[in-house]
Amino acid sequence: MKKHFTWWGAAALATMALMAGCGSSDSGTSASGGGTSEGGSGKKIVVGFSQIGAESNWRKANTESIKSEAEKRGIELKFVDAQGKQEKQIQAIKNFIAQKVDVIAFAPVVETGWKSVLEEAKAAGIPVIVSDRRPDVPEDLYVTFIGSDFIEEGKMAGDWLKKKMNGKAVIAELTGTPGSAPANDRKKGFAEAIADSPDMKVVFSQTGDFQRTKGKEVMEALLKSPEGASINALYAHNDDMALGAIQAIEEAGKKPGKDIVIVSIDGIGDAFDAMIAGKMNCTVECNPLLGPPLFDAIAKALKGEEQPKRTVMKDGIFDESVAKAERPNRKY
Ligand code: AHR
C-alpha cells in the first residue's frame, strides 16, 4: 500500500517539541483521562473531534469508542456533536484551529464542501485525520482516512438479496443522508450487484436520513400508496431505518421478514434481535469501533511516522441463519 510522509510529520514533531498544552477554551464537551500523554512529554495531547451527530445506534457506538479510547490513552478530547449539520462541523474545525489543538479528526456528514476549511487546518500546521466517511478533497489535505468500504457493503447486500429472492424482487430502498458517502456508495454497490438481474427492480428509493423514526415514516407512506402493495423486498442503507420500517410494515398488517424480505447495513444488536424474532433477514456489518485505529493514527501522526492514506475496516455479513449464534459476540 502507498505510504505517505508529508509536511504533517514535521509540523507534528514541532508540536510535540513545544507541546503547549493548548486549547484552554472549549467549543464542545471535553473528556480526558489521567494517563500519560502519547508524546511522553508530560503535557497532554489535545485532539479536536467533530462528530456528525447521534442519528443511529451505529453512531452512538462510534462516539463511545472514540471517547473511551481517548480516556484510556490520557488524551484530552474536545468532542463536538454537529447534530447532522455540515456548517456546525466546519465551525467546530475552525474553533479547533483557533484553539491550536494538536490534531483534528472528523467524520464528514457529506462528501463535498470541505476543501477550504481543511486548507485552513493545513496552513495552521495541524494534522487532520478522517474517520468513517471520506470527504471529496485532494489527498494532501488529510493524513489518513480510516473507515469501511461502503461500496463493498452495498454489493454484499445486493448479492445476498439476489440469491435470497432467486433473482426476482420488487424492491424498496431506504437511502441514507443525501450527499453522504455511505448513501452514495451503498446505493452504487447495491445497483452494481443486481445489474445482471433485470427482474431485481428497485421501484422506490427515498431517504430516511439514517434515522429510525424517518425510516418508519417513509415506509408508512409507501405502504399506503398504490406502489407499496407490490413491494416484496426492502434494502435499507442502515439498520435503524430498517427497524423503523419493520414497525410500519407490522402496523400495515404485513409480516416483516416474510411478506417483505429485509436486508440492511451496520450489524447493530437490535438488528440481530429482529432477525432472531424472524422480522429481518440479513445485515451487512459496518464496524463503528474506530477509536483504537483512530488514536493509533493520531499517535503516528504526532511522531511523524509514515502511514497508509487509507485503512479499510473489515466487515462481515450475517443473515437470519446465524443470528442467534452470533448475537452474544456483538459489541454494539
Ligand atoms: O457512516 C456510517 C453510517 O452512518 C452508518 O451506517 C449509519 O448508521 C450512520 O448513521
Boltz pocket constraint, residues with backbone or C-beta under 6 A from the ligand:
constraints:
  - pocket:
      binder: B
      contacts: [[A, 55], [A, 56], [A, 57], [A, 58], [A, 59], [A, 132], [A, 133], [A, 182], [A, 210], [A, 237], [A, 238], [A, 239], [A, 240], [A, 265], [A, 266], [A, 286]]
      max_distance: 6.0
